[in-house]
Amino acid sequence: MKLARFTIAGRTVVGIIDGDRAVPLSQLDLAAPETLRELLAQGPQAIVRLAKALTEKQPAGHALADVRLEAPIPDAQKYMAIGMNYQDHADEAAKAGITMPKNQLWFNKQVSCITGPYDPIYKPRVSDKMDYEAELGVVIGKRCRYVSLEDAPSVVGGYFVVNDVTARDWQFKSPTFTLGKSFDSHGPIGPWITTADEIADPHALDMKLWVNGELRQQTSTGGMIYNIWQQIHELSQVMTLEPGDLIATGTCANVGIALGKFLQPGDVVKVEIAGLGHIENAVEQEPV
């Protein structure tokens, strides 16, 4: 199932994308939650009930072309991201003198960076090195701590497409990456959450990124050094993971800094992952 937030006639609601229809949850269940975080917290049984209602009620919904898709989870409590998690990206970083870490390298993107799948991303007034990173996103679906590798798949609520936009000059100003990863609008996600039951193997998805139609990044998500289950296991040793928490699972080679091609106003960045859809964001100069 594809879970989404969308705006129609000036009102933003949560719902389901069913083919070329966007169906508000309220058309399926008047008592349905008002956020996807709340829906995920109700567990897989809530998704099963909605799927049954969708089949039985056949609601009219809205034409997908008539709605504006928004960030599916704009109110995440955490947005964690792992660095250098594809070998080819680690290799290109090594050429720039960056040592491959011996353990999982984690940083957080402040949740205020989250923006919609087709919203603009702004080039900051204070950065000249704005970069792109295609990534697979994971959303936690169950409150958990100390998760074993074997149990990790059971706490995943779904998957989405990420562009981990990065201000490289700010990333390297500090021992931690947070500042360079957290500028406003530098967290486009979406276009919706595809529930985990629809993805047979999240480590076998084709991922691509284009800038102005030029293919810059392409890989299989099977190229991760630390897979999703290892990532969840590691994070859950430190913190309680909550429904709606977001994880970005790393990018592959050919980021802009390696190519000497940084994003500029007027550029358009598209990220697509097989089975999950795509996001597409125009680069604009940060408003004064």
C-alpha positions as CSV (number, residue, x, y, z in Angstrom):
1,M,0.0,0.0,0.0
2,K,1.1,3.5,-0.7
3,L,0.5,5.9,2.2
4,A,0.6,9.6,1.4
5,R,-0.1,13.1,2.5
6,F,-1.6,15.3,-0.1
7,T,-3.3,18.7,-0.6
8,I,-6.6,19.1,-2.4
9,A,-8.7,22.2,-2.5
10,G,-6.5,23.9,0.1
11,R,-6.8,21.1,2.6
12,T,-4.0,18.6,3.5
13,V,-5.0,15.1,4.4
14,V,-3.5,11.6,4.8
15,G,-4.6,8.9,2.4
16,I,-3.8,6.0,0.1
17,I,-2.5,6.2,-3.5
18,D,-4.4,3.6,-5.4
19,G,-3.4,3.6,-9.1
20,D,-4.3,7.0,-10.4
21,R,-6.5,7.9,-7.4
22,A,-5.6,9.6,-4.1
23,V,-8.1,8.4,-1.5
24,P,-8.3,10.2,1.9
25,L,-8.4,7.9,4.9
26,S,-11.6,9.6,6.0
27,Q,-13.4,8.0,3.0
28,L,-12.4,4.6,4.3
29,D,-12.8,5.1,8.0
30,L,-14.1,8.1,9.8
31,A,-12.1,7.2,12.8
32,A,-8.8,6.9,10.9
33,P,-5.8,8.7,12.3
34,E,-4.9,12.2,11.0
35,T,-1.1,11.5,10.6
36,L,0.9,8.7,9.1
37,R,2.9,8.4,12.3
38,E,-0.3,7.6,14.1
39,L,-1.3,5.1,11.5
40,L,2.0,3.3,11.6
41,A,1.8,3.1,15.4
42,Q,-1.5,1.2,15.0
43,G,0.5,-1.7,13.4
44,P,0.1,-3.8,10.3
45,Q,-3.5,-4.7,11.2
46,A,-4.5,-1.1,10.6
47,I,-3.1,-1.3,7.0
48,V,-5.0,-4.6,6.5
49,R,-8.3,-2.9,7.6
50,L,-7.8,0.0,5.2
51,A,-7.0,-2.3,2.3
52,K,-10.2,-4.2,3.0
53,A,-12.2,-1.0,3.2
54,L,-10.6,0.2,-0.1
55,T,-11.8,-3.0,-1.8
56,E,-15.3,-3.0,-0.2
57,K,-16.2,0.7,-0.4
58,Q,-14.6,1.6,-3.7
59,P,-14.4,5.3,-2.7
60,A,-14.2,7.9,-5.4
61,G,-11.2,9.7,-4.0
62,H,-9.5,12.3,-6.2
63,A,-7.5,12.1,-9.4
64,L,-3.9,11.8,-8.5
65,A,-3.1,14.5,-11.1
66,D,-5.4,16.9,-9.2
67,V,-3.6,16.7,-5.8
68,R,-0.3,18.0,-4.5
69,L,1.8,15.4,-2.8
70,E,3.4,16.5,0.4
71,A,6.2,15.1,2.6
72,P,4.5,11.9,3.9
73,I,5.9,12.3,7.4
74,P,6.7,16.0,8.1
75,D,6.7,15.5,11.9
76,A,9.2,12.8,12.4
77,Q,10.9,12.7,15.8
78,K,14.2,11.5,14.3
79,Y,15.8,11.6,10.9
80,M,19.0,9.5,11.0
81,A,21.4,9.0,8.1
82,I,24.4,6.8,7.6
83,G,27.6,8.0,5.8
84,M,29.8,6.1,3.2
85,N,27.6,3.0,3.2
86,Y,28.3,2.1,-0.5
87,Q,31.8,0.9,-1.3
88,D,32.1,2.9,-4.5
89,H,31.2,6.1,-2.6
90,A,33.7,5.2,0.1
91,D,36.3,4.7,-2.6
92,E,35.7,8.1,-4.2
93,A,35.8,9.7,-0.7
94,A,39.2,8.0,-0.1
95,K,40.6,9.7,-3.2
96,A,39.8,13.0,-1.6
97,G,41.7,11.9,1.6
98,I,38.6,10.9,3.6
99,T,39.3,7.7,5.5
100,M,36.8,4.9,5.5
101,P,35.3,4.5,9.0
102,K,35.8,1.2,10.8
103,N,32.2,1.3,12.1
104,Q,28.8,2.6,11.0
105,L,29.0,6.3,10.6
106,W,25.8,8.0,11.7
107,F,24.7,11.6,11.7
108,N,21.3,13.2,12.0
109,K,19.5,15.5,9.7
110,Q,17.4,18.0,11.7
111,V,13.7,17.3,11.1
112,S,13.2,20.9,10.1
113,C,14.9,20.1,6.8
114,I,12.1,17.8,5.7
115,T,10.2,19.0,2.6
116,G,7.9,17.6,0.0
117,P,8.7,15.3,-3.0
118,Y,8.2,18.0,-5.6
119,D,9.0,21.1,-3.5
120,P,12.0,23.4,-4.3
121,I,15.3,22.9,-2.5
122,Y,17.0,26.1,-1.7
123,K,20.7,27.0,-2.3
124,P,21.7,28.6,1.0
125,R,23.1,32.2,0.9
126,V,26.0,30.9,3.0
127,S,27.0,27.8,0.9
128,D,28.7,27.5,-2.5
129,K,28.9,23.7,-2.4
130,M,25.4,22.3,-2.4
131,D,25.3,18.6,-3.4
132,Y,22.9,15.7,-4.0
133,E,22.7,12.2,-2.7
134,A,20.2,9.6,-3.9
135,E,19.2,7.3,-1.0
136,L,16.7,4.7,0.0
137,G,14.6,5.8,3.0
138,V,13.2,3.5,5.7
139,V,10.4,4.5,8.1
140,I,10.1,2.7,11.5
141,G,6.7,1.2,12.0
142,K,7.0,-0.1,15.6
143,R,8.4,1.2,18.9
144,C,11.5,-0.8,19.6
145,R,14.8,-1.0,21.4
146,Y,17.7,-3.5,21.2
147,V,16.4,-5.0,18.0
148,S,18.2,-8.2,16.8
149,L,19.2,-8.6,13.2
150,E,16.5,-11.3,12.8
151,D,13.8,-9.1,14.2
152,A,14.8,-5.9,12.3
153,P,12.5,-6.5,9.3
154,S,9.5,-6.7,11.6
155,V,9.9,-3.1,12.8
156,V,10.0,-1.5,9.3
157,G,6.8,0.3,8.4
158,G,7.8,1.1,4.8
159,Y,10.2,2.7,2.3
160,F,10.5,5.9,0.4
161,V,12.8,7.9,-1.8
162,V,15.4,10.3,-0.4
163,N,17.6,13.1,-1.6
164,D,20.1,13.7,1.2
165,V,20.9,17.3,0.1
166,T,24.2,18.4,1.6
167,A,26.1,21.7,1.9
168,R,29.6,20.2,1.7
169,D,31.4,23.4,2.9
170,W,29.3,23.2,6.1
171,Q,29.6,19.5,6.4
172,F,33.3,19.7,6.8
173,K,33.4,22.7,9.1
174,S,32.5,20.5,12.1
175,P,33.5,17.0,13.3
176,T,29.9,16.0,13.0
177,F,27.9,16.3,9.7
178,T,24.7,17.7,11.2
179,L,25.1,21.3,10.1
180,G,25.9,20.5,6.5
181,K,23.0,18.0,6.3
182,S,20.3,20.1,7.9
183,F,19.6,23.3,6.0
184,D,16.0,24.1,5.5
185,S,14.5,22.3,2.5
186,H,17.5,19.9,2.2
187,G,15.4,16.8,3.1
188,P,13.0,16.1,0.3
189,I,11.3,12.7,0.8
190,G,8.4,10.8,-0.8
191,P,6.6,10.6,-3.0
192,W,4.7,8.4,-0.5
193,I,5.5,5.6,2.0
194,T,5.3,2.1,0.3
195,T,4.5,-0.3,3.1
196,A,7.0,-3.0,3.8
197,D,4.8,-5.9,2.6
198,E,5.0,-4.6,-1.0
199,I,8.8,-4.8,-1.2
200,A,10.0,-8.3,-1.4
201,D,13.7,-7.3,-0.9
202,P,14.7,-3.8,-0.1
203,H,18.3,-4.7,-0.9
204,A,17.5,-5.4,-4.6
205,L,16.1,-2.1,-5.8
206,D,17.5,0.0,-8.7
207,M,18.3,3.5,-7.6
208,K,19.0,6.4,-10.0
209,L,19.6,10.2,-9.8
210,W,19.5,12.7,-12.6
211,V,20.5,16.4,-12.7
212,N,18.8,18.3,-15.6
213,G,18.2,14.9,-17.3
214,E,21.8,13.8,-17.0
215,L,22.2,10.5,-15.2
216,R,24.6,11.1,-12.3
217,Q,24.1,8.1,-9.9
218,Q,22.9,4.6,-10.5
219,T,23.2,1.5,-8.3
220,S,21.4,-1.4,-6.7
221,T,20.5,-1.0,-3.0
222,G,22.2,-4.4,-2.6
223,G,25.5,-2.5,-2.7
224,M,25.2,-1.3,0.9
225,I,28.1,-2.1,3.2
226,Y,25.8,-2.3,6.2
227,N,22.4,-3.5,5.3
228,I,19.1,-2.1,6.6
229,W,18.8,-4.8,9.4
230,Q,22.4,-4.0,10.6
231,Q,21.5,-0.3,10.6
232,I,18.4,-0.8,12.7
233,H,20.2,-3.1,15.0
234,E,23.0,-0.5,15.6
235,L,20.7,2.5,16.1
236,S,18.4,0.6,18.5
237,Q,21.4,-0.1,20.8
238,V,21.5,3.6,21.5
239,M,17.9,4.9,21.2
240,T,14.3,3.9,21.3
241,L,13.1,4.0,17.7
242,E,9.5,5.3,17.3
243,P,6.9,4.9,14.6
244,G,7.6,7.5,12.0
245,D,11.3,7.8,12.6
246,L,13.2,8.1,9.3
247,I,16.5,6.5,8.2
248,A,18.5,7.4,5.1
249,T,20.6,4.3,4.2
250,G,23.5,5.9,2.3
251,T,24.4,7.0,-1.2
252,C,26.5,5.6,-4.0
253,A,29.4,7.0,-6.1
254,N,29.3,10.1,-8.4
255,V,28.1,12.7,-5.9
256,G,28.6,16.3,-7.0
257,I,31.7,16.9,-4.9
258,A,33.5,14.0,-6.6
259,L,32.6,15.2,-10.1
260,G,33.2,18.9,-9.3
261,K,29.6,19.6,-10.2
262,F,27.6,21.4,-7.4
263,L,23.9,22.3,-7.6
264,Q,22.9,25.7,-8.8
265,P,19.7,27.6,-9.0
266,G,17.8,26.4,-12.1
267,D,18.9,22.8,-11.8
268,V,16.3,20.0,-11.4
269,V,17.2,16.9,-9.4
270,K,15.2,13.7,-9.9
271,V,15.7,10.6,-7.7
272,E,13.9,7.3,-8.6
273,I,13.9,3.9,-6.9
274,A,12.3,0.9,-8.5
275,G,9.0,0.1,-6.9
276,L,8.9,3.3,-4.8
277,G,8.4,6.0,-7.4
278,H,10.4,9.2,-7.7
279,I,10.9,12.7,-6.3
280,E,11.9,15.7,-8.3
281,N,13.0,19.0,-6.9
282,A,14.0,22.3,-8.6
283,V,16.9,24.2,-7.1
284,E,16.1,27.8,-6.2
285,Q,18.2,30.5,-4.5
286,E,17.2,30.9,-0.9
287,P,14.7,33.7,-0.5
288,V,16.0,36.8,1.2
